[in-house]
Amino acid sequence: MLPPARRDELRQFAERLADLAGEVVRSAWARPSIEVVAKADGSPVTVADRVAERAMRAAIARAYPDHGVVGEEFGAERPDAEYCWVLDPIDGTKSFVSRVPLFAILVGLRHLGRPVLGVIAQPILRERAVGDGASATFNGAPTRVAAPALADAVLVTTDAEHVARHHPAARWAELARSCAYCRTWGDGYGHLMVAAGRAHVVADPVMNPWDLVPVLPVLRGAGAVATAWDGGDPLAAGNVVAAAPALHAEVLRRLRG
């Protein structure tokens, strides 16, 4: 845990980073078209992704020149620093280019390698969840995950096709049938929905550090248990299941048989 004064200072700065990225994203959203190019792995990227990440990196360099940065678009600088910012300027680029506001700006902070602070911001809807692992807010008010029975739960994931590819032994179909709804309201926005109590389980089968580091302090701060699909460390595994404690245990039981 960070000292309270330090935590508040860094939380305010993390929200400022999200504001900077949000200005870029809203400007791009307002244009008639969004230019898209394919990265080496085939995933899409836009000019807005890159401009937003540059803006955040520049702000970090001015305010905290000794801090590290890891970003989706421009890689790592001093990733082993005591404090390291982890950035995804647009998590859910496919939604962004389709003009569907189910994407998010993700800002995370590691301290001595541990995720200690996260911001999930939806700049078009102007919704925001912020957490430090011990508490979380949604649009400035305290928030907690909801804890319905599994049969009444809303399950969200980014791409169900990734489940079969990365977790062929998982009993995904059984889990999805056991819930009230299963929807691909995923990427960072799905995690925001769980933290806000709108959805109840988020299960993402494959995630990068810039996807995970920002969302873990928010989910855990809102009272969720967040583990890998095998019950282990999500950062080591590169995947996550998060829900209220009893619901999380039931979800893992269904996934793993």
C-alpha positions in Angstrom: 0.0 0.0 0.0 1.2 3.5 -0.8 1.2 6.2 2.0 -2.2 8.1 1.9 -0.7 11.4 0.8 1.4 9.8 -1.9 -1.6 7.7 -3.0 -3.8 10.8 -3.4 -1.1 12.6 -5.3 -0.6 9.8 -7.8 -4.3 9.1 -8.1 -4.9 12.7 -9.1 -2.1 12.5 -11.6 -3.4 9.2 -13.0 -6.8 10.8 -13.6 -5.0 13.7 -15.3 -3.4 11.3 -17.7 -6.8 9.8 -18.5 -8.0 13.4 -19.1 -5.2 14.1 -21.5 -5.9 10.9 -23.5 -9.6 11.6 -23.4 -9.1 14.9 -25.1 -7.3 13.2 -28.0 -9.8 10.4 -28.3 -12.9 12.7 -28.3 -11.3 14.9 -31.0 -10.7 11.8 -33.1 -14.2 10.5 -32.5 -15.7 13.7 -33.8 -14.0 13.4 -37.2 -15.9 12.0 -40.2 -13.4 9.1 -40.5 -10.8 7.3 -38.4 -7.6 6.2 -40.0 -6.7 2.6 -39.2 -3.5 0.7 -39.8 -2.6 -2.9 -38.9 0.2 -3.7 -36.5 2.6 -6.5 -36.9 0.3 -8.9 -35.0 -2.7 -7.9 -37.2 -4.5 -5.9 -34.6 -5.7 -2.4 -35.5 -4.2 0.9 -34.4 -5.2 4.5 -35.1 -3.4 7.8 -35.0 -5.5 8.6 -31.9 -3.9 5.6 -30.0 -0.4 6.9 -30.7 -1.1 10.6 -30.1 -2.9 9.8 -26.8 0.0 7.6 -25.6 2.6 10.3 -26.5 0.6 12.9 -24.6 0.5 10.7 -21.5 4.2 9.8 -21.8 5.2 13.5 -22.1 3.2 14.4 -19.0 4.9 11.6 -17.0 8.3 12.7 -18.2 7.7 16.2 -17.0 6.1 15.3 -13.6 8.1 12.2 -12.7 11.2 11.8 -14.8 12.5 8.9 -12.7 9.3 6.9 -13.2 9.2 4.0 -15.7 6.6 3.7 -18.5 5.2 0.6 -20.3 2.7 1.4 -23.1 1.0 -0.7 -25.8 2.1 1.5 -28.7 5.6 2.6 -27.8 7.0 -0.1 -25.5 8.9 0.2 -22.3 11.2 2.8 -20.7 12.7 2.0 -17.3 10.2 -0.8 -16.7 12.1 -1.8 -13.5 11.8 1.6 -11.9 10.3 1.8 -8.4 7.2 3.4 -9.9 6.2 2.4 -13.4 3.1 3.7 -15.4 1.3 1.1 -17.6 -0.8 2.7 -20.4 -3.3 1.5 -23.0 -4.5 4.7 -24.7 -7.5 2.9 -26.4 -8.3 -0.6 -25.1 -10.8 -1.8 -27.6 -9.7 -0.2 -30.8 -12.1 -2.3 -32.9 -15.0 -0.8 -31.0 -13.4 2.7 -31.3 -13.1 2.5 -35.1 -16.7 1.1 -35.3 -17.9 4.1 -33.3 -19.2 1.9 -30.5 -18.3 3.4 -27.0 -17.3 0.0 -25.5 -13.6 0.9 -25.3 -11.6 2.5 -22.5 -8.5 4.5 -21.7 -6.4 2.5 -19.2 -3.9 4.0 -16.8 -2.1 1.8 -14.3 0.7 2.2 -11.8 3.0 -0.4 -10.5 5.1 0.1 -7.3 7.9 -2.3 -6.8 6.3 -4.4 -9.5 2.9 -4.6 -7.9 -0.3 -2.9 -9.4 -1.3 -0.3 -6.9 -3.5 2.2 -8.8 -5.7 2.0 -11.9 -8.1 4.2 -13.9 -10.6 2.9 -16.5 -12.1 5.8 -18.4 -14.7 5.9 -21.1 -14.2 9.3 -22.7 -17.4 9.4 -24.9 -19.8 8.4 -22.1 -17.6 10.3 -19.6 -17.6 7.3 -17.2 -14.7 6.5 -15.0 -13.7 3.9 -12.4 -10.6 4.5 -10.2 -9.2 2.0 -7.7 -6.2 1.4 -5.5 -6.8 -2.2 -4.5 -8.4 -1.3 -1.2 -11.2 1.0 -2.5 -12.7 2.1 -5.7 -15.0 4.9 -7.1 -17.3 5.1 -10.1 -17.8 8.6 -11.4 -16.5 9.9 -8.1 -18.7 7.9 -5.7 -17.7 4.7 -3.8 -18.5 1.6 -5.7 -18.7 -2.2 -5.0 -19.2 -5.2 -7.2 -22.6 -6.7 -7.2 -23.0 -10.3 -6.0 -26.1 -12.0 -7.4 -26.5 -15.8 -7.8 -24.8 -17.2 -10.8 -28.2 -17.7 -12.5 -28.9 -14.0 -12.3 -25.4 -12.8 -13.3 -24.3 -11.0 -16.4 -21.0 -12.5 -17.8 -18.9 -10.3 -20.1 -15.8 -11.2 -22.1 -13.9 -9.4 -24.9 -14.0 -12.2 -27.6 -15.6 -15.6 -27.0 -13.6 -17.0 -29.9 -10.4 -16.5 -27.9 -11.7 -18.9 -25.2 -11.5 -21.9 -27.5 -8.1 -20.8 -28.8 -6.4 -20.2 -25.4 -8.5 -22.3 -23.0 -9.7 -25.4 -25.0 -10.3 -27.4 -21.8 -12.4 -24.7 -20.2 -16.1 -25.4 -19.7 -17.1 -22.1 -21.2 -20.4 -23.1 -22.8 -21.5 -24.5 -19.4 -20.6 -21.3 -17.6 -22.3 -19.1 -20.2 -25.5 -21.2 -20.0 -25.4 -21.0 -16.2 -25.6 -17.1 -16.3 -28.5 -14.9 -17.0 -26.6 -13.3 -20.0 -23.3 -13.6 -21.7 -22.2 -10.7 -23.7 -19.0 -9.5 -25.5 -19.1 -6.1 -23.7 -15.4 -6.5 -23.1 -12.1 -4.8 -23.3 -11.6 -2.3 -20.5 -15.2 -1.3 -20.5 -16.3 -4.7 -19.4 -14.1 -4.4 -16.3 -15.5 -1.0 -15.6 -19.0 -2.5 -15.8 -18.1 -5.1 -13.2 -16.5 -2.6 -10.9 -19.7 -0.4 -11.2 -22.0 -3.3 -10.4 -23.7 -3.3 -13.8 -22.2 -6.6 -14.9 -21.1 -9.3 -12.5 -18.4 -11.5 -14.0 -15.6 -10.5 -16.4 -13.6 -13.4 -17.9 -11.0 -12.4 -20.4 -9.0 -15.4 -21.8 -5.9 -13.5 -23.0 -4.6 -10.1 -21.8 -1.4 -8.1 -22.0 0.2 -6.2 -19.0 -1.2 -2.9 -20.3 -4.7 -4.5 -20.2 -4.3 -6.0 -16.7 -2.2 -3.7 -14.6 -4.8 -0.8 -14.8 -7.9 -2.9 -14.1 -6.7 -5.1 -11.2 -6.6 -2.3 -8.6 -10.0 -1.1 -9.7 -11.6 -4.6 -9.6 -10.0 -5.5 -6.3 -10.7 -2.1 -4.8 -14.4 -2.6 -5.7 -14.4 -5.9 -3.7 -13.8 -8.4 -6.6 -11.6 -11.4 -6.4 -9.5 -11.3 -9.5 -7.4 -14.4 -10.5 -6.2 -16.2 -13.6 -8.5 -18.8 -15.1 -6.6 -21.5 -13.2 -7.0 -19.6 -9.9 -3.4 -18.2 -10.0 -1.8 -14.9 -10.6 -3.5 -13.1 -13.5 -0.4 -11.1 -14.4 1.8 -14.3 -14.7 -0.9 -16.1 -16.6 -2.0 -13.2 -18.9 -5.7 -13.8 -18.3 -8.3 -12.9 -15.7 -11.6 -13.9 -14.1 -13.1 -11.3 -11.7 -16.3 -11.3 -9.6 -17.5 -10.9 -6.1 -15.9 -13.6 -3.8 -18.7 -16.3 -3.7 -19.6 -15.7 -7.4 -15.9 -15.9 -8.4 -15.5 -19.3 -6.6 -18.6 -20.6 -8.5 -17.3 -19.3 -11.8 -14.0 -21.0 -11.4 -15.7 -24.2 -10.4 -17.8 -24.1 -13.6 -14.8 -23.2 -15.8 -12.5 -25.9 -14.4 -15.1 -28.6 -13.8 
